[in-house]
Amino acid sequence: MRASKNKQPDNLQPATCNLTLGLLGSGQLGQMMAMAAKKMGHRVLVYDVLPGGPAASVGDEMIVASFEDEKALRDFASRVDLITLEFENIPAASLELLSTLRPLYPSPQVVRICQDRIFEKEFLQKSGFPVAPFRVITSVEELVAAVSELKSDAILKTATLGYDGKGQVSIAANASAAELQQAWADLRAKRAVLEKRINFCAEGSVIVARSTSGEISSFPPQENSHVKGILDVSRAPARFSKKVLEQAISLAQKIAEALDVVGLITIEFFVLSNDEIIVNELAPRPHNSGHHTIESSKTSQFEQSVRALTGVPFGSTELVKPAIMLNLLGDLWQAGEPDWKPFLGHPEISLHLYGKKEAKPGRKMGHITFTGEHREELLQQAKEYLARMNLLSEPLP
């Protein structure tokens, strides 16, 4: 299965400078994309359902409307040169409409595949890419049969809208019919994927950029660790074998080409004990695990995304200094605003706060990047500090 090429309006030829970039979504990824676009001399028009998202304060203008409001979508398209997105859960019909009005990257077909786990798994499997054994589930009867077939502990995942550990239920290989009935009820989904639980040694990701002309460029793989399904820490360079690093980049580039992606796509993967890898998920946009590239790389993932969309040559993805990225979740705000002073005076620490108005447990509020020789030590000190942030008065060394 190959994604169809993005059909663009015949009378519209995207320029390469002084563009107005239309951005669907106003989250932190959009915020950093907008910063990169404006650094390169472009204007940014943000479109989202609610006002006040992180990208809203960076963009030149914002349209607040439903993603299903055809009049608003047409107005949005009429005011921009090209359109991209910072999250993929946008109605397919809306993307199809926008793609007839202005160049839209990635294409609606790419987004359709990546926003639905069933379509994504089937695309990867049919294209010959390594994925965990899975079954498509639409009823509790199918779930019972699939558990019997897989004969393994598994994870039941909603087909759409699940992210950061949401929309998932663990399934034991010996689960009873009653337990499976309850798991299906708890998931509250009409369509799902039952995926065999993989015994992996590590997790990683590769961010690939692909231009309108088919030029392709990859960032070095990141090594990732998660807590409760949410990315906690990313390390670059990844501490993987040469075989894993080369295999990950090769697979990621082949996936980008098979999908005919324009822009960025991130491939998340598992590393097995024999150094083989299995593709886990795809994200057709900048990725949380690549935030470190703002400090660590000659070209950040956000600037590379803008370069890919606007057709200018790619920047270097060389890692100029090793880095570790630590996510900051809303849990840290539950006892009040953390004291960030210890992070602001250290030359190897970069603090990024997204400006979100409400801190909720599990919500990504910012990140910290540690660079240089002492990054592992700084990470540990930062974690200890954040764990007792209201008790510590002395600064980090």
N, C-alpha and C positions, 0 to 999 in steps of 0.2 A: 504494500500500500504506500503510495506516495502522495503527499499533499499537493493539491493543485496550485499552480502558480498564481500569484496575486494579480488579479486583473485590475489595472489602473485606468482611469479615464484617459481617453486618447488625446484630449486637448490640453492635458496638464503635464508639464514637464518640471519636476522638482529642481530647484536651483541648489547651489551648494553653500551660499552665504546669505546673510540678512533675511533668513526665513522666519516665518511665524510657525512655531511647532505647536500642534494641537495635542494636548496630553489628557488622556482618559484616566481619571483617578487622581486623588490629591494626597496620597500617603507619603511616607518618608522616601520611598523609592522615587516617586515623582518629584519630591523636593530636591533630591540630589541630581536627578536627571535635568531638572530645570536649572539648577546651579551650573551644571556643565554646559548646557545649551546657551545660557546667557554669557558665560565666560567666552564662548565662541562667537558671540555677536548676534545670536538669534533672540527673537521674542518668544514668549510662551503663553498660550491660552489654555487654562486648566478647565476641565469639565468634570463635575462630580455631583452626587446627589445632595450632599450636605456641605455647607460652607465651613471654613476654618480649618481645613486639613493642612498638614505641614507644607504641601506644595503651594497652597493658596497664597502664602506670604512671600513666596519667591516668584511666582508667575506674574506676568504683566497684567493679566485680567483673568477673571473666572466666570464661568457660566454654571449656575446652580440649577440643576434640573434632573429629572429621571432619565435613566439610560434607555427608557422606552418612549421618551417624548420626541416624536419625529420632527416636530417643528423646531424644537431646541437643537436637535442633532443637525438639522440642515443649516440652521443659523451658525452653529459651531463650525461646520465644515466650510461655510462660505467665508469665514474669517481667518482661515489657516492655509498654509501651503502643503503640509503633510500631517499625518496623524499617527500617534503611537499610543501605547498603554503601559501602565505601571502595575496593573494586576489583571488577571485573565478572566475573572468571573463577571463578564459583561455579556448581555444577551446576544446570541449569534445573529439574530435578525438586525440588530442595531449595527453590528460590525459590518454586515453585508451591505446595509444602506450606506454607511459612511465610506466603504471601499469603492462605491460607484461615484462618489462625489470628490474624493481626494485620495492621493496615495496613502494607503494604510499599511503600516508595518508593526508587527508581523501580520500576515494575511488572516482573514477570518477562518480559513481552513486550518491553519496552524493552531490558532487559539482554540478552535473547536476540539482538536485532538488533545491539546494539553490541559484543557479545563475539565475533561471527563476521563476518569481513571479507566473506564472500560475501553474507550476509544484509544487512549494512550497505550495501555497494555497490549491491545490487539495490534496497533500499529507497530510497536516494538517487536512483538512476536513474529508477525507476518514479514517484517523486514529483516529478520534474522539476527536481531540484537538480543543479548542475553538478559532474560528477565526471570524472576522467580515464578515457579508454577502457580497458576491462578485459575479461578473459575468465576464466571459471571453469575451473579445471584439476583433473582427478582422475586423470590418467595422463600418461605421457611422450608418448604419441601426441597427446593433446590439447594438450600444451605445444608440440610441433613445429608443429601446425596453427595455434595461436594466435600464435606468433612470426611465422609467415608472413603471417597476416592483419593484425597490427598494424604490421608493416614499420617498427619503431622499437626503439630500446633500451628495455628494460623492467625491471621489478622483480617477481620472483616472491615472493609473500608467503604464509605459512601462513594458513589460514582462522581458526585459533584460537591463542591463547596467545602469539603474537608481540608483543613490545613493546620499546621502547627499542632499536630496530635489530635485535632478535633475530628469528629466523625469516624472514630475507629473503636473497635471492640476486639479484645483478645479472645481467641477461641482455642480451647484445649482439644487435643486429638481425641481424647476419650469423653468429650462433652456429651451429656445426656440429651435426649430429645427436648426435655423441659428447659434445659440450659440454653439450647440453641433457639428455642422458641422465644425465650427471654432476651437473648442477644439480638435477635432480629427486631424484636419490639423496641429495645433500647436504642437501636441504630436510627430508627424513624426514617427509613429511606425506602424508596420503591426500587432502586437499582443500586447494586453494590458489587464489589470485587472481594472474593475470598482469596487471600494470598498466603502461600506457605511461608511460615516464619523462617528466616534465614539465619543460620549461625555464622555471623560475620565477625571479622577481627577489627575492622575499622570502617568508617564512613568517609566519603569524600565528595567533591563536586568539581566540575570543570565548566568554566564560562567561555562560550565561543561567540565570536562576533562574525557576522556574514553580511556583506554589503549588497547593494542593489545589482552589482556586476558579478556577484558570486565569489568575490575575494573573501578569504576566510582567515581568521586570526584567533588563537586560543591563549587564554591566560594559564599560567602554571596551575595544576590542581591544588585545591585546598583540602586539608584534613579537618573534618568536622566532628563535633561531639554534641549530643542533644540531651536535654533534661526534660522529661515528661513530654516528649515529642516536639519540643521547641529548641531551635538551634541555640546552644550556649556559647561555644567557643569554636573559632576557626583558626587554623594555623597555616601559614604559607612561608616557606615551602612545606608541602605535606611530607610526613615522615614515612613515605612508601618506598618500595623497591623501584628500581629503574623500570622493570617489567610492568608494574602497575601504572606508573606515571605515563609511560608510552602508550599502554593499552587504553588508558582513560582518555587521553587526548585524541587518539585515533578514533575511538568509538564516538566521542562527542562530535568530532568534525563530520563523521559519516552520518550521524543522526541529523545534524544541521543541514547537510546537503540533501538527505532523503526527504526532509520536511520542506525544503526550499525556503528556509528561514531568511528573513531580512531583519537585521537588528541583532539582539542578543538571545541566546538560549543557554540555559544552565542545565547540566545533566548531573543529577545526584546519583551516587552509586555506593554499593557495598563492596568491601574487599574481603575475599575469602581466605582461608588458611593456606590454600595452594597458590595464592597470588592471582587468582582469577577474579574478575569483577562482574557484578550483576547490576544492571541499570535499575534504579528505584523509581525516580520521578523526573519529569521535565518541567522547566519553567521558562516560558518565552519572554524573558525580560531580565533586567538586572536582578541580582540575587543577594540575599542577606549575607551569604558566606563570602561575597566579594567586596564587602565594604572596606576591607583593609587596603584595597588597591588605591584608595585616595592618597594614602601616605606611602604605601610600599612599592608602587609601580610607577613607571615613567608615564603611563596613561591609565587613568582610572577606568573601571568598568562603565561608569556613567558617561564619560567623555567618549569612550569607544562606541557606546551605543549611539550617541549623537552623530559620530563620524559615519557609522554604518548607515544610518537613516538618511543622511544628507549626501552621501556619495563621495565624500572626500577621503583621501588615503588614511589608512589606519595608523594610529600611533603605536609605539613600541609597547609590548606587554612584558618587557623585561622586569623582573623583580629586583629592584635596586637595593632593598633592605628587607630582611626577614621580618615578619609581623605576626601578631596574634590579635584577633578581634574578639571582644567579649560583649555579648548582648546585655542591655540593661532593660529589665522588664518592670512593669508597673508595680510588682510586689514590693520593690524597694521603696516606693513612695507611701506605703500604707502607714508608716509611722511618721510621715511628714516628708518634706522635700529634703533629699540627701544633701550633705555638705560636699560640694564638688571641689573645694579649694585645693585639697591634696593632689588632685589630678591636673590642675591647671598650671602648675609651676615646674613640671618635670619635662625635660627636653625629649624624652622617649615615650611620652604619653599624649595621645590626642583624644579629647573628649568631644563626642557629637551628641547633642540633644535635639530631638526633633520638634520640640515646641508643641506637643500634644497637650490639650487643655485638661484632659481627664486621665488619670492613671488608674488602670485596672489590672488586677492580677493576670499575668500572662501576656499583657499588651506590650509591644515593643516601643519603648520610650526613647531609646538612644543606644549608643554603643561606644566602647572605648577601644582604641587601637594602641597596642604596645609594639614598639619597633626597637631593633638593635640587639645588642649582645645580651642584655639583661631582661629580655621580654618575658621569659618563663618566671623569673623571680618576681617581676613586677605584676604579672597576672596573679600569682599566688597572694601577694601582698594586697592587691586590689580586692580579691575575693574575701580575704579575711577582714578587710576594712569595711566592705559593704555588708558583711554579715553582722557587724557590730557598729554600724556607722554612727549611731547616736552615743556611743561610748568612747570612741577614739578621738583624741584631740590632737595628737602629734601628726605631722604630715608624712607622706611616704618619703623614703630616702631618695 
